C-alpha cells in the first residue's frame, strides 16, 4: 500500500514537471530565434557603418584629386594634368560609388538634404575649375595645340576674358582656384557631406545600441530558460527513475532471494557431483593401486621361490635375481609416484634452481626417449631448433621427470610402427635483457591412439585415466607433470584426437646463466659485454670459431646458418635487438650482399642504423665499394683475428651510438627553434617560463620583465602582396627586436607575435630599450604594402613579488598592454 501511494504522488509530480519543461523548451527555442535575428541585425548595422565611412572617404578623395589636377595644370601648363583631370572626372567613380554604397544601405538622399546640397555645390565648384582651366589654356596658348579635351574647347569665355593678356588670364585662373572663397566652398561641401554621413552613422549607432540592449536581455533570458529547462528535465528524469525504482523494488527483492536460492542449490549440486566424482576416481585409483602393487609383489615371491630351488644353477639363479630387481624397481616407481602426488598436493615440493646446459640436457633426454621408442618399434624424430642461450638456471631434475612422464605415455600409447616427435627451440624475440630471461618451447607429439574429448577435459586431474585397466597406470602422472611445469613458471597444453594421436606443448621461461654480467663461458676481457650480435655464416667450423670468440668477449650470439635464416631472424626480432650483424658474403640461399640490401629496405627504424660487417675470405674478395653500396658499414678478412673483430665491432657500434645522439640533439634543437626566423619558438618559451617559475617557487624574487611585440600589417601583406613579402616583414621585425634586446632571449610564439624575457642588464635598461624601439619603427605610419617598414604593438610588464604567482601572470599583463597599444592607431597607447 505504501509503495502504491508513493507511486501516485511521484507520477503526478513528474507529469507536472514534464509539462512545465515542455513549455520552457518552447520559450527557449523562441528566444534562441530572437537572438539569431538580433545578431543578423547587428551585423547589418556594422556593415552600414563601414559603408558610411567608406562613402565619406570616397567623396573627399574624389574632390581632392580633381582639385590637385586642376591646380597643377594652371601652374605648369602641362596638358597631361588637364587630361588627367578629365580622365579622373569622366572615368573615376568616387562620387558615384559613394552614392551607390549609400543606396545599398537604403539611405534616402532628398533634395533638401545636406548631401544633395553638397552635390549641387560640388557641381558649381567644378564649373569654377572648368572656367579656370579654360583661361589657363588661353594663357598658355594651348587652343591651337589640337590636344585639348572637348570640354575645354567648347567652354565659352567672355569676350573680355579672351582679350586679356596671357599673364592676366593665368593670374585670373589662379585666383579662381587658389582663393579663400574656393577653399571655403570646398570646405563647405566637405562639411555638408560629412555632417550628412555623421547623422546617418549616429542613427546607425542608436539603432545598434538599441538592438544590442535587446540582445543582452534576450541572452540573459535564454540563460535563465536554459537553467530552468535543465533543472526541470533533470527533476523529471529523477522522478521517473524513482517511480520505476518503486515499481520494481519489491520485484527485485523477490528475484534476488530466488537467485540466492538457485545459486545455493547449484553450488550444493556441483559440490555433490565433485565429491561423487572424487570418490569414484579414488576408488578406481585404490583398485588400480591394489592390483599394481599386488602383481609385482606376487612376481617377486614366485621368482624368489624358483630361485631357492635352483641355487646350484648359478646362471638361472642370476636370471631370477635380475627379474626380482627389475620388478622391485617397478614397485619402487609406483611408490615414488604416490609420494610425489602427496607432496604436490601439500605443496611440499620446492624447485631447486641450478646451472645446467640445455644442449647437454636435450642430448641426454632424447637419448632415453630414442631408446624407449626403439624398444617399442617406433620411429623417433628429433627436431631441435635455434638455441641462443644454452647456459640456463633451473630445476633440471623436475624438468626431466615431467618430460619423461609425457614421453613415456607417448611411447606406451603408440602402436608398433608409429612415430614419436620431440621438438625444442628458444622462442625468437623472447629474450629480455633487463630480466635476463628467455622462453623455451617444447613439444612431444605422437600418432598413437589419442584421447577422447571427454577424457581430454580431465587429463590433468588426479586419479583419471582414459579407461579402466591396469595398463592405463595410476592416473596421477599428468597431474604431477602439470604441477612441476607450473612450479617452474611454465604452462602446458594438450591437443588430441581419438585414433589420430596427441601433442603436448610446454612453454617455460628460464633465467640465463650470467657471470660478471655476461653469458656463461665469457672470457676475462668481456670487451663486448652486453651486446647481442647476429652472425650469418654457412660454414659450421667458421660459425663455431666466431661464436666462441664473441662469447668469450661477453657478447650474446644469435647464429644463422644462411642468409635467408639471418633475414628471418632480423624480421622476427624486436627493434634494436641486435647491436651489430656479422655477415658472411658468400652464402647459399641468399648471399650476404642481398641480405644486407633486404635489411636496409625494411621499414623498421633499426633497419637503417644497425651496423653490418662483412666477413670476406681471400678467394671471395669483393670491391669495397660494392659492400658499402649494399649498406655494409665495414669488413673483416678471414681467418678472423679476435682483436680485429672486437675493434671493428666496437668502432661501428660507437659510431652508430654517436650518430643517434647527434640526431637526437638536432631533433631537440629543431623542436625548440622557429624555422622562419631562427629564434626560439613557443616550446622554448614554455621551458624558459618553467625555469623562472622554479626560482619563484623556491622563494626567490627574480628581477625580470616580459615584452610582447605584435607585428602590424602582416595579414594585409599576406592577403594582398603575398606570403613571401609577409615572411620578409616577420624577419625584419625579428631582426629589430633581437638588435634591441641583444642580451635577452627572443621567442616567436605565434604567427605575428614575439616575446622577449629581459633580465640583468637588459632588465635595468628596459625603459631605454622600449623608447629606442619605438623611435626606430614607423609607429602607426608604416606603409602596409611594403615589408621594409616595421611597426609593432608593444606591451611590457615587470614581475611583482606577492602579486604575480608565476610567469604566466606577468605574460598576461604584458599581453593586455600590447592589445591596448594595438587599439591606438598611431602607436600612442599605454604599453605598461
N, C-alpha and C positions, 0 to 999 in steps of 0.2 A: 504494500500500500504506500509506504514511504517513498519507494523508488518511483512509483507511478505519479504521485503528487509532484515530486521534484521534476519529473519529465515534462509535465504540463506547463509548469511555471517557466522552465528553460525554453520550451518550444514557443511560448507566447513572446517572451523577451527577444528570442532570436529572430522571430518574424518581424517584430517592430524595428530592431536594429537593421535588418536586411532592407526593409522598405526605405528607412531614412538614408541608408548607404546608397541606394539607387538614386534617390533624389539629389543627394550631394554630388554623386557622379555626374548627373546631367548638368548641374550648375557648374561643375568643374570643367566639363567639355565646352560649355558655352563661354566660360571666362577664358579658356585657352584660345578659342577662336577670336575673342575680342583682342587678346594680347597680340595675336598674329596680325590682325588688321591694324592695330596701333603701330606695330613695328613697320609695316608697309608704308603707313602714312609718314612716319618719322624719316624713313629712308627717302621718300619722295620729296619731303621738305628739305632734307640735306642736299639733294640733287638740285632743287630750285635755288638754294643759297649759293651753291657753286656756280650755277648758270648766271645769276645776277653779278657775281664778282667777275666772271669771265666777260660778260657784256660790258661792264664798266671799263675793263681793260681794253676791249676792242674799240670802243667808242673813242677813248682818249688816244690810243695808239694810232688810229686812222687819221685823226685830226692833226696830230703832231707830225706824222710822216709827210702829209701834204704841205704843211707849213714849211718844213725843212727843205723840201724840194723847191718850193716857190722862192724862198729867200735866197737859196744858193744860186738859182738861175739869175735872179735880179742882180746879185753881186758879181757873179763870174761871167754871165752871158753864155754859159755852156749849154748848148741845145740839148745835151744828154740829160741835164737836170730838168729841162722843160718836158722832154719826152717821158722821163721817169715820173714827173708829176701826173701827166695824163694817163700814163700806164698804170700808176697806182690808183688813180681816181676811177679809171674805166675797168681795170682788171681786179682791183682789190675789193674785198667784200667785208671790210671791217664793220662798217655800219650796218650793212645788210645782214651779215652774220649775227651781229648783236641783236638786231630786231627779230631774226629767225629764232634765236635762242629764247628771247622773251615770249615769242609765240608758243614755244614748247611748254612753257610754264603756265600758259593760259592768261598771261598778263594783258590787260586791255589798255591800249595806248589811245586815249581820247584826244580830241582836237585841242582841248584846253589844258591838257596835262603838261607838266614841266618837260617831259621828254619830247613832246610834239613841238613845244616852244624851242627847245634846244635844236631840234632838227631844222626848224624854219630858220633860226639864227645861223646855223651851220651853213645852210644854203646861201644865205646872204653874205656870209663871210667868204665863201668860195667865189662869189661873184666879184668881191673886192680883190681876191687873189687873181682872178681872170683879168680884171682891169689893170692891176699892177704888172702882170706878166706881159699884157699887150703893149703897155707903154715901154716896158723894158725891151721888147722886140724892136720897137721903133728906135729906142735909144741905142741899142747895139747894132742897128742896121741889119736885121735878120729877115726882113719881109721878102727880100729878093733871093734868099738862100734856097728857097724851094724845099726846105726841110721842116717848116713849121707845121704843127698839128692843125687840123681843120678848125678846132675850137678857137684858136687864136686868129687864124686867118679871117674868119668870119665875125670876129668880135668887133663891134662898132665903137670907135673912139670919137670924141667930139672934134670938130674942126680946129678948135683952139689947141687941143692936146696934140693934134697932128702937126701943127705949125710950130710948136715949141722946139727948142734946140735939143740935141741928144742929151746933153748934161741935165737940162731941166726935166726932160722926160724920165731919165734914170732917177733923178732926185725925187720926183713926184711918185715914182713907183716904189722907191724905198720908204718914203713917208707913209704910203698906204699900208705896208705890211710890217713896218718896224715901229709904228706909232703906238702910243699908250692906248689909244682908242681901240686899235686892233687887238692888243693884248687883253684889254678889258672885255672885248667881245668874246674872245676865245675862253677867257676865264668864266664868263657868264654862261657860255654854252656848257662848259665842263661842270659848273656848279649845278645847272639845271638838271643835266643828265645824272650827276651823282646824287642830287637830292631825290630825284625820282627813284633811283635804284636803292638808295638808303631807306626810303619809305617802304619800298617793296620788301627789302631784307628785314626791316623791323617787323613788318606784318608777318613775314615767314617765321621769324623768331618767336613772335607772340603765339602763332598757331603751334609752333614746335613745343614751346613751354607748356601750352595748354594740353596738348596730346600727351606729352611726357608725364605730366601730373596724372592724367587718366591712366597711363600705362603703369605708373608706380603703384597707384591704388589697385589696379587690376592684378598686378603681380602679388601684392600683399594679400588680396582676397583669394587669389589662386593658391597661395601658400597655405592660407588658413583652411581652404576647402580640401587641399591635399592631405594636410594633417588630420582633418576631421574624417575624410574618406578612409584613410589608413587605419585610424583608431576604430571606426565603426566596422570596417571589414575584418580587422583582427578580432574585435569583440564578437562579431557574428561567427567567425570560424571557431573561436574558443568555445562559444556556447554550443555550436553544433557538435564539436568534438566531445564536449561534456555530456551532451544529450546522448550521443552514441555510446559513450562510456557507461552511462547509467543504464542504457538498454541492454548492454551485453555483459555488464559487470557480473551479474548473477550467473549468467550462462558460462562465463569464463571460469568462475569458481567451480561450477559443476564439472566442466571439461577438464580443468586442472586436476581435480580429485580423481576423475575417471582415468586420466593419463597416468597419474601416480600408481593407481591400482594395476593398470595394464603393464607399466614398466616393472613393477614389483613382481607381477606374475611371470613376465618374460624372464626376468633375472633368475627367479627360482627355477623356472623350467630349464633355462640354459645351464645353471649350476647342477641341476639333477642329471641333465644329459651328459655334462662333462664328467661328473662323478661316476656315472654308469660306464662311460667310455674308458675312463682311467681304470676303473675296477676290472673291466673286461680285458683291457690291454695288460694290466698287471697279472691277471690270472693266466693269460696266454704266455706272458713272459716267464712266470713261475713254472708253467708246464714245459716250455721250451728249455728253461734253465735246468729243470729236473732231468729232462731227457739228455740235454747236452752234457751235464756233469756225470750222470749215471753211465752213459756209453763209454767215455774214456776210462772211468774207474773200473767198469767190468772188463774192458780190454786189458788194463794193467793187471788185474787179478788173474785173468785167464792166461795171459802171456807169462806171468810170474810162475804159475803152476807148471806150465810147459817147460819153463827154464829149469825148474827144480828137477824135473825128470830127465833132463839131458845135460847134467853138469859135466859128464865125461866127454861130451862133444863140444869142444871149445868154440868152433865156428858157429854151431847152431845156438849156443848159449849167447855168444856175442850178438847175433842177429836179434834174439829175443830181447836182450838188454837195450839195443838201439831202438826197437819198436816201443819198449816201455818209456825210454827217454823222449821219443817223439810225441807219444800220447800224453805224457806228463806235461810237455811244453804246451800242447793244445789246451790242456786243462788249466795251466797257469795263465794262458792268454785270456781264457774265459773269465777267470777270477779277476785279472787286471782290468778288463773292460768294466766289470761291475763296480770295482773300486773307483775307476776313473769317473764313471757316471755319478757315483755318490759324491765325489769331490767337486764335480762341476755343479751339481745341484746345491751344494752347501758353499759354493764359491771359495773353495779351499785351494784351487789350482792358481798358481801365480806364474806369470810369464817371466822367464829368465832371459834377459837380453844379453847377448854377447856377440863379438865379431865373428862373421863367417863369410865365406866366399860363395856367391851364388853359382858360379860356374862349377866349382867343385861339388857343391850340394846337388846340382842337377845331374852331373855325371854319375854320382853315387846313387841317386834316387832312380834315375831312368835305367840304370843297370839292374836294379832289383825288379822293376816293373817289366823290363825286357825278358828277364829270366822267368818270371811268373807267366808271361804271355807265351813264351816258347814252350813251357811245360804244358800249357793248356792248348797247344797247337793254334795259337792266334798270331796274327801279323801285328807287330808293334811298330808304330810310326812316331818318330821323334822329330818335332818341329820347334826348334829353338830360334827365336828372333833376336832382335838387337838388345844387347845388354850394355848400357852405357856406364853403369856404376855397379860393378860386380862385388865390391867390398862393402858389406852391409852390417847393420847391427839388428839382431832379432832373436827370436826363440827358435833355433834350428830344430830342436828335438820335437816340440809340439807341431811345428810346421810339417816335419817329415811324417809324423804319425797321422795327421789329418789327411795329407795327400795319399798316403799308403792305404788308409781306410777306403778312400774313393777308388783308387786303382785296383784294390783287392776285389771290390764289388764289380768293377768293370770286367775284370778277368773272369770272375765267378759266374756272371750272368750273361756272358757272351758265348754262343755255341762255337764248337770247333770250326776253324776256317774263317772266323770273323776277324775283326781288327780292333785295336785299342790305340788311340791317338793321344799323344802328350804334347801340349803346346805351352810355351812360356816366352814372354817378352816384357821388356820395360816399356811402359806407355810413353810414347813420344810427347814431349812438351809437358810432362808431369813433374819434372824436376823443379823443386822450389829452393832457390839458392839461399834465401833467408833462413828457412827452417831446416834446410839440408835433408829433404825427404824426396824420395822417388817412389812411384807406384808401379808394382809388378802385376801382370795379368797372367793367370794360369788356367788352362782348360784341359779336362780329361774327357774324351769322347769315345763312345763305343757304338757298334752297330748290333748290339745284343737284343735281348727280349724286351727291353724298355719297361715303362711303368704305366699303369692306368691313370686316368685323370683323378679318380677317387683317391688312390694312394699318393699321387703326386702332391696333393694338398697337405698330406700329413707326413711327408718323407722325413722331415727333421724333428718330428715329435718322438718322445721316448716310447719304447715297447711296441712300435708299429712295424709291421712287415707287409709285403705285397700279398702273401698268402700264408696260411698256417703250415708249418712243417719244419723239420729240423734243419733242412738245408738253407733256410732263409736266415739263420742266425738268431741272435737275441733281440734284434730290433733297437739297439742302442748306439750302434756305430756312427750313424749320420748325426744323431743328436750330439754326441761327443765331438765330432768333426766341426759342426757349426759353432759349438761353444769355443773351441780352440781358435777358429778363424776370427770370431768376433772379439775374443780377448786380445788378439793381436791387432785390433783396429780395422780388420778387413770385412769383406762381405762375400757371401756365397750364394749363387743362384743355380737353379737346375731347370733344364728343358728335357722333356722326354715324350716319346710316343710309343705306345704298345706295339711291339714287334718291329720297331724301327730304330731303337737304340736310345741312348741317354747322353747328355752333355752337362757336366758340372763346370761352372765358371767361378773363379775365385779372383778377387782383387784385394791386394794387401799393400799398404804403404810401409816402406822401410826407411829407417834412418841411415843415411850414407855415413860410412866409417871415415872419419877425418882425423888426421894427425897434424897438429900445428896449423890448422886452417886449410888443409889440402887433403885430397883423396889419398887413401892408404896406398903406400908404395911411392909417395912423392919423395924426391931426393932432398938433400940438405939445402941446396941452393934455393929452390922454390921461387925462381925469378918470375914465373908465370902464375903464381898463386892467385886464385880467384877468377881465372879466365876460363872460358869454355870455347874450345877450338873444334870446328868441324873439319875432319880430314877425309878427303876423297882420294883413294888410292886403290887400284885394282890388284896390285901385287901384294900377296899376303905377307911376304917377308918384309917388304918396304913398309907396309902398314904397321906391322908389329914394331919395327925399328922406330918409326915416327911416333907411334903411340907410347912406347916406353920412354923415349926422350921427353915427350911433353908431360907425361905423368910424373916423371922424376923431377920435373921443374915446377910441379904443383898445379898443372892445368887439368881441367876435365876434358876428356877426349870423346868426341862423337864420331865413330868410324862410318864410312860409306864405301862399299866395295866397287862402285862405279858411278858415273856421272848422273845417271837417272836417279839412283838412290840418294845421292847428295842433294839433288834438286828437290826431291820429295821430302827429305828431312828438313830442308830450309823452309819449304812451303808450309809444312805442318807444324813448325815451331812457332812459339810466340815471338813477337817483335823483340829485337835486341837480345835474343837467347845466346847467339854466338858472338864472341868478341872478334873472331877472325876465322877465315877459311883457308886451309892449305889445299891447293887444287893441283892434282897431277894433270899434266897437259894431255898426255896420250892415254886414253881410257876407252874401253869398249862401251857400246850402247850410246853414250854421249861423251864427247871429249871435253876437256876442261875449258877450252875457249868457248864452246857452245853453251856449257852450263853457266859460265860467268855472264855471258850475254843474256841468258834467260833470267838469271837472278837480278841483274841490273834493270831488266824490263818490268819487273814486278811492281805493283802499285804501292806496296807497303813502304814505310819510312826507312827501315834499316836496309832495304834492298839497294839503296843508293850509297849508303855510308859504310856498310860492313867491309872491312879490308879483305881482299882476296890476294893470296900469294901463290904464284905459280911454282910448281916443282918440275924442273926440266932436267932430263937426262942428256948426256953429251950427244947421243945419237938422235935425240928429239929436239935439238936446239932450234928455237924459233927466233925470228926477228923480234927484238924487244918491243918495237912499235906496234906489232900485231897484238902482243899480250896487253899492252897499255890501251890500245884502241878497243879491245874487248871489254875493258873495265877492270883489269887487274891492277893492283897497286904496286906490286914488286915481284921479284922472282928469286929463287934459290936453286942452286945446281945440286944434282945427285952425284955421288952419295952425299947425304945431308950431314953437315957439321952442326953439332948441337949448339955451339956458341953462336955460329952464324944464324942458325934458325931462331934462337931466342932473341938475338939482337934485332933481326928483321921484324919479328913479331912485335917486340916492344916498340920499335920505331913507328910502324904503321898504326898500332893501337893508340900510341901517344899522339900521333898526328891527327887521327880521327877525333880524339877527345878534344884536342886544341881547336880544330875547325868547328866542332859542335859548340864549344864555349864561345868562339868568336861570333858565330851566327846568332847564338842566344843573346850576346851583348848587343849586337846590331839590332836585333828584333826589339830588345828592351828600349834602346835609344830611339828607334823609329816610332815605337808606340807612344813616346813622350814628346815627339817633335812635330811641329806643324810643317806639312810638306811644301806649302807655297812660300812661306816667309822664312823658314828655318829657325824661328824662335820656338819656345816650348809651347805645348798645347794644353788643353783643359785637364788631361790626365796629370800632367806635371804640376799644374796649378793646384789640383786637389792634394797631391803629395806635399807640396810646399805648405799649404794650409794646415795639413795634419801635423807637420813638424813644428809649426809655430803653436798649434793647439797643445802639443805635448809640453812646450815651455810654459804655457798659460796654466795647464792643469797641475804642473809640478810646483806652482806657487810663485813663479817668476812674473815680472811685469815687463815684457819685452817692448821696446820702443819701435813702432813701425807704422806705416801708413799704406793704404791701398788706393791706387789711382786707376780709374776706369775711363777708357777712351773709346768713344763710338764714332766711327768714320762716317762723315756726311757724304751724300751723293752717290753711294755705291750702287743702290738699286737703279737710280736713274741711268748711270753709265752702263750697267749690265743690260738694261732693257733697251736703251736707245743707241748705244755705240757698240757694245759687245763685251763679253766676259774677259777677253784679253786685256782691254783697257781697264776693266774693273780690277783685274789682278794687279796691274801696274799701280793703280791707286792704293791698293792694300799694301803693296811692297813699299811705296813711297811713305805711306803712313807709318808702317813698321820701322822704316829707317829713321824717321823723325823722332819716334818715341825712344828707340834704342840710343840715338845720339844724345837725346836729352837726359835720359836716366842711364848713364854709362855704367854705373856700378851696381845696378839692380836688375834682377831677373824680370824679363818681359814675357807675357803669355798671350797667345791668341786663343780666346775661349769661345768664340763664335764667329759667324761669317764676317761681321764688320766691327767686332768688339775686341779690344786689347786691354790687358790688365798688367800693372807693374806693382811689385811689392817693394817699398822703399824702407831701407834700414841703414843704420850707421850714418855715413857722410851724406848720402842721398836723402835720408830722413831729415837731417839737420837743415839741408838746403832745399827742402821741398817747395816752400813758397816761391823761392827764386826760380826754381825749375818750371813751376806752373806758369809764372809770368813770362818766362822765356819761350815756352812752347806756344803760349797764346800770341806772342809777338811774331814768331816765325810763321805761323799758319795764317791763312787768309780767313780769319774768323767770321764766318757768315757771309763773306763776299766772294766766295770761290766760284769758279766757272764750272758748273756741273758737267759740261761737255768735254772737260779736259782732265786727264789723270795726273797732270803735273801739279795741279793745285790740291792741297790737302787741308781739310777742315774737320775739326773734332767737336763733339760734345763731351765735356770733361767733368768728372766728379772725383773728389778726393776726400778720404775720411781717415782720421787718426784712431789708433787703438786707445780706448779709455778704460783703464782698470776699474773694476767694480761696476761698470756699466755694460761693457761688452763681454758676453760669455765666451766667445771664440771668434775666430777669423770670419766666420760667416756673417756675424753681426756687423763687423766693420765693412765687409764687402757689400752688404745690403744698403748701408748708409751711403757709401760711395756711389753705388748704382742709382740710388734715388736722386742724389745730387746731379748725376750725369743726365738723368731724364729731365730734371728741372732746367738744366742748362740747354738741353736739346729743344725745349719749348721756346726759348728765346731765339728768335730768328737770326739775330746778328751776333750771337755769342755773348750776350751781356747777362746771362742767367747766374744764379747762385751755384757755385761749384763746390762749396764746402759749408 
